[in-house]
Amino acid sequence: MNTFDQPEAEAFRAEVKQWLAQNAPAYIWGPGTSDEERFRLCRGWMAAKAAAGYAGITLPKKYGGRGGTPLEDVIFREEEMKVMNGSCDESFGGNLVGMAVPTILEHGQPGWAEKLIPKTLSGEYLWCQLFSEPGAGSDMAGFRTQAVRDGDAWVVNGQKIWTSGARHADWGLLLARTDPSLPKHKGLTFFLVDMKTPGMEVRPLKQISGRADFNEVFFTDVRIPDSARVGEVNGGWKVALTTMMNERLTLLSDPSTCRDVLEPLIRLGKRIEGVAGGTVADESAFREKIAGYYVVIAGMRRIRARLREALGKGNDPGPEPTIGKVTVARWLQEIAAYAMDLAGPSGQAIDVEGKHDLAIIQEAYFLVIGYRIGGGTEEIAKNIIAERLLGLPQDPRPDKEVPFNQVPSGESSRGRAPAH
């Protein structure tokens, strides 16, 4: 028997459906909702879930979790995605629960899990990931932001970029270089940083969609206590792998983003006149497209469920979620582009209030570029799949064992330094 069909699972699903029907509608937003309102709704939704025992379902109760099973976690997330229509998903803005919590649990110093996780689950603390830099995007180990030891603290100087939700976040996951004399993967240290620490400046970056999800973050003599260090000194890359593996799992975990474009696409097809009379929705070509999209979404959902069950048995996420990350991004772009083509010229100028479906499609069309970059570019993701899942030879990495301070940078390395 499929575990999802067991009586206990069906009873829990019925409980979740009832709770969602009563509580979720108050936290759902639509196109045109301001960033500030989205964050207010997001925090409220997290608080509501935490109060009802649906936040961190598999986590121990001492951390604010439910102490439930991985299957219950899968069921709740499936039903939540059906109802929330993409609102308040676990990767929205600074809400990086799926990355922060596993990292703190596995590598954090004593006391930090009890201090941070309950307030993270309830939405009191939002998080951002302070990894990418202007010269270190695909080259994830090429960070130049430096942390220098000063007694019981570290002094940080440098810049991060493309930081989702930084201007709303309370805490950040920071990777900084602590020993430039070591090879680039070995001289990094991981920290938890309070985003209100003096010396930090956050500047929003306006996107083509009109939103400002991304930010630049500048560090000027920012002091971080050594107690906020995560993992060993110069051992930050190991910690970062935990964060990044869970990031890709988070990106996979929301195939509802595709469904949220698919449903307005279907409604649009029912309104547009077809070439042979009737509507586009009556035509076999349109129906074949829709059926193909549903198959992809169902497949991603089952992959996600299998991964979460594996996690519940104590397994690491591994490189497998990378497949889902690439698939979600590709198909979201395919669906959004097809919908924009179907809308024709009217899809280029949208009255949010009068044309709700077109507004959803247009926003997805512009946001999908970020999906193909976030969590590692598609090219890097394909390398991970090739090397770690298919066992293909690695690309040449001549700088792998070279001390970081001897690796060429700037104009001298343009066109020569590998990006991995």
N, C-alpha and C positions, 0 to 999 in steps of 0.2 A: 504494500500500500504506500502511495505517495505520502510523505510526512505532512504535506500541506492539507491532506484530506482526513487526517486523524481527528477524532471527535474533540480532543482537547484543543487542537489548532483551530477548528471551526468555531468552537465556543469563544475562543479568544478573538477571532476575527469578528464575530458578531458583536462582542463587547466593544471592540475598537470602532467598528462602523457606527454604532450608536453614539459613542462619545464624540467622534468626529462630526457627525451630523449635527450634534447639539452645539459644538464649540468652534469648529473651523471657520464657518462663514464670516465671523467677525474679523478674521485676520487675512482675508483674501483681498488682493489688490488687482487693479487693472492698468492698462496703458495710461500714461499721463500722471500716474501717482508719483509724487515727488520722492526724492531719495530720503529726505527726512521722515516722511510718513512711512515709507517702506521699512526703515529701521525701527520706527516706533512699533509698527505691527509685528515685525520680526521678533523683537524682544518680548512683546506681549505674548506671542505664540509660544516661544520657548518657556516662558514662565508658566503658561497654562499647562503645557505638557509636563513640566517638572512637578507641578502641584498634583497632577493626576497620576504620576508614576510612569509616564510614557517617555521621559527623557533618559537616555542612557539605560535602556532596558536591561542590557546584559551586565551593567556595572554593579558592584556591591552597593548595598543600601548606605553604607558609611560614606560613600562619595556622592550620595544623592540619587543613585540609580534604583532600579527595581529589583535587581537580583534575579532577573528572568533568564529565559533561554534564547539562544541565537535564532531559533525558529520564530519566537514571539517578536523579536526585533525585525526580522524580515517581513512578517505579516503586517506589523504596524507601519513600516515604511512604505510597503506596497499600497496600503489603504490610504495613507497620508498623501502620497503622490497623486492618487486618483482624485482626491477632494480639493487639494490646495492649488491645483492649476499652476504650479511653478512658484507660487508665493512662499516666501520664508523657507526655501530649501536649505539644506545644511551647509551649502557652500556660498550662500548669499552674503556679499559684502564681507564684513569682518567676522561672520559667524562660522569659524573654522573648527567646530567641535570635533569633526572626524579626524582632524590632523593634530590639534592641540592635546586632546585627552589621551590618545594612545602614546604620544611622545612623552608626556609627563609621567604617565603610569610606568612606562618601561625604563625610562632613563632619569627621571627627576630625583633630586635630593630629598631626603626624608622631610615630610611635613608639607611639601608643595602640593601634592595631590589633594590632601584634605583641605588645604587653603584655597585652591583654585578651581577644582573640578566641580563641586556643587554649584558655585556661582557661575561657572561656564554653562552648565546644563540649564540653569534657570534664566540665562540671558542677561544676568547682571554684568558679566564679563564677556565682551566680544574680543575676537582675536584677529591678528593679521600675520602674514608670513613675510618676514624681512630677509628674503634671499636674493632675488635678482638685482643686478646693478647695471649701470650704463654700459660697462664693458664685460659683463658676465651674465648673459642670459642663457643661451644654449650651453655655454661653457660654465656649467654649474659650480665648478670648483675654482673658477678664476676670480674669486672675490678679492677686492682690494680694501674694503672697509676693515680698519684695524682696531683691535682691542689690545691695550697695553696694560700689564699688571701694575697696580699701585696699591701695595699693602693688601687689604682684604677686599679690594674693589678692582674693577677693570675700567679703563678710560677708552671710550669708543669714539672714533672719528671716521667719517665717510658718508656714502650716499647709497640709498636703495631706490629702486624704481619699479613701476608696474605693481605696486603693493595694493592689492584689493582691500578695500574697506579700511585703510589706515586711518582716515580722518574720523572714523567712528569707533575704532578699536580701543580697548582698554589695555590689552596686553599684546606683545608681539613675540614671535619665534624668530630669533636672530642668529644668523651664522656669520661669524667675523674671523678674520685672519689674526692669529696670535703668535705665529712663528713663521716669518717669511723665508727663513733659511731651510725649511723643510719642503719637500715636493707638495704641489698644490692641494692634493687630497689629504695630506697628513698634518698641515699646519693650521687647521680650522677648529674653532671652539663654538659650541652652541650655548645660547643664553635665552632666558626669559626676561623680557624687558617691559617695564611699566611705561606705557606710551605717554604718560604725563611727566616723565623724568625731565628735569631741566636740560636744555641743550638739544632737544629734539624738535624738528620743524617738519610739518606735513603740508605738502602742496598738492591739491587735486589736479588731475589731468582730464580735460574735457574730451569725450569720445565723439565719434561721428554720430552715435545714436542720441546725443544730447545729454547723456548721463555722465557722471564722473565717478565710476567705480574704482578706477586706478589712481594711484598717488605716487609722488616722489617723497622720500623721507630722508632728511638730512640729520646727521649726528655731529655735534660740535662739543667735544669734551664731555660726553655723556658718561656718567658714572653708574656702573652696574655692580651690585655686590656679588662677591664670589659665590655666595649662597644661592644666587639665581643662575649659576652655571648648570648646564644639563650635560651629564656625561663627563668624560675625562678631558683635561686640558689637551688641546690638539687632537682630540678624538671626536670632533664635532661632525665629521662626515658620516660616521656610523649612526649617530643620532639623526642626522638629516635624512638618511635613507629610510628610517622609520616614518618620518614625516612625509616624505615624497611618495612612498608606497601607499600610504593611507590617503594622500591627496589624489592619486590616480583612482583609488577606489571610490573616493567621494565624487570625482568627475563622472565615473561610470554609474554611480548610484542614482542618477536623475534622468533616466530615459523619458520622464514625463515632459522634459523640455521639448522633445520631438513631438509627443502627443499634443502638447499645448499649441503647436503650430498646425498640426494635422486637423484638429477639430474646427478651427476657424477656416482652414482650407476647404474642408467639406462643406461648411455653410456657404462659403464663397461660391463653390462650384454649383450649389443649388440655386444661386441667384443669377449667374452669368448665362446668357443665351448660348446654346450650342450651335454648331455649324449645320446640323440637320434638323433644326427645330428642337423644342424642349430646352433642357439646360445642359451645361457641361457635365453635371453629375450623372446624367443619363447615358453618357457616352462610355463605351467599353475601355477606351484608352485611359480615361480618368479613373475609372474603377480599378483597373489593373495597377495604376500607380498607387492608389490608396491601399489596396490589398498588400502590395509589396512593402509599403511603409509600416503597416501593422505587423507584418511578419518580422521585420527588423526590430521593432520596438519590443515585441514579445520575446525575441531571442535575447536582447540585452537584459531584459528583466529577469530571465531565467539564469543568465550568467551571473548577474548580481546576487541573486538568491543563493546560488551554489557557493559563491565566494564568501558570503556572510556566514553560511553554515560551516564552511571550512575554518573561518576565523574563530567561530565559537568552539571549535575543537582544539584551539591553541595554535593553529598554523598562522604564519605571517602572510600578509597579502601577496608578497612576491611580485614578480613582473607581470602576472596575468592580467591585472586590471588595466594595463597599458593598452591591451587589445580593445577593451571597452571604451577607453578614452578616445582612441583614434576613430572607432566606429561611431560613437555618439556625435562627435564633431562633424564627421563627414556627412552623416545622414541628416543632421539638423540643417547643414548648409544646403544639401540637396532639396529638402522639403521646402525650406524658406525661399530658395531661388525659384523653384517651380511655382510656388504660390505667388511670388512677385510677378513672374511672367504671365501667370493667369490673370492677375489683377490689371495688367496693362498700364497705361499712363496714369490711371487713377491711383495706383500703388505708390506713386512718387510724391503725391501731395495728399496728406491724410488729415481729416478732421477727427481727432481722437474721440470726441463725444459722439459724433454722428456715424463714424465708421469704425466701430470697436474691433471687428475682426481684422480689418486691414492694418490697424495700428499694432495689433499683436504680431502680425506677419512682418511688418516693416521693422519693428524693434528686434525681432529674432534675426532678420536678415543682416542687420548691422552688428548685432552682438556676436554672431557666430564666428567672426574673425578671431575674437578673443578666445573662443572655445578651442580653436585649432592651435593656439599658442600657449594658453594657460596649462600649467602642469607639465611643461616641457613641449617644445615645438613638435609638430608631426614628424619631422625628419628624425629628431632625436628619439621619439617614441618608436619609430620603425627600427632604428638601430637597436634599441632595447629588446624588441621582439625578436629581431634576427639573431642577436648574440646570446641572449639569456634563455629564450624559449626554443629557438630552432638550432642553436649550437653552431651558428656560422662564425667564421673567423672575425676577430675584432678589427676595426679600422686602425691603421697605424697611429700611435700616440707618442711621438718623439719627446714630448715634454713631461711624460708621466712620472719619471723618477728624477727630474731636474729640480733643484731648489727653486722655489717660486720666485725669489728675488733675482734669479738668473734667466727667467723666461722673458723673451722680448715682449715689449708692450707698445701700445700707441702706434705711431706711424711706422716705426721700424719693423713691426710684426704684421702689418696689414697684408693680407693675402697669404701669409705663411703659417700663422699659428692655427693649429687645428681647433675646431669647436666641438667639444664633447661634454 
